């Protein structure tokens, strides 16, 4: 084959590849628009439902959703507190200390003797991790069942653990903790910014705040994930908690079902962009605001200015 023939063949291959790549990019853009539209329809249906209740004269729908969300976590910590990444997951718990260090960007040696508040402690898995690292921990939650499980899990650490039942939206007092840790809580309260502000008030000047906040979707994968949750949440919206649990165990198995229940049972699941979180924390006098994990959700650390 002569040079001209080779160049002609290569040109045809390049043109074909360009066409395929162009088609692939078009398909990806189309898929993204499709999933964005699906997400917006879920949001619109939720907003319309709230508006119609308000026009009916029932302005308690947000309060009802708050109560449903609190009841869902109460049930979860009492009846459904086992599974992947929970306190009975031995592999997860064996790595809890190193996970805390990764999320907070603090070395193991830092924690010894430090005052830590675990805001929304759940069954106490992170409280246990802080205690194992040598910290003095106050574990807080709205659910008495969560605090009961936390005390049982951490009973070997004795006086280094204190517990407190709190409503984060009404917990305005300032405090002097070296680290305030709040994983997966503020976006379930019904007033995310107020919850973040109240959590931030627990940090002493020069101390650190950690938040895990649900992230607003950006990529195609994000929208696919969130839409899966929204579809299942709407499907099971009015089911009793026990029935939701049964269905999720049937569909996903006993080890994964808890994670799905946590994701879709609470009605309040606020989604924030990182820019929102950063701007709010800046207003609250924090600096060095950084994401610590590669995830759709925001794992954020910030230092309170002195």
Secondary structure, DSSP 4 states (H G I P E B T S, - for coil): --HHHHHHHHHHHHHHHHHHHHHHHHHHHHHHHHHHHHHHHHHHHHHHHHHHHHHHT---HHHHHHHHHHHHHHHHHHH---STTSTT-HHHHHTHHHHHHHHHT--GGGGTT-EEEEET-TTSHHHHHHHHTT-EEEEEES-HHHHHHHHHHTGGGGGGEEEEE--GGG------EEEEEEES-GGGSS-HHHHHHHHHTTEEEEEEEEEEEPBPP-SHHHHHHHHHHHHHHHHTTTS-HHHHHHHHHHHH-TTTHHHHHHHHSSS----B-HHHHHHHHHHTTEEEEEE-S-SSSEEEEEEE--
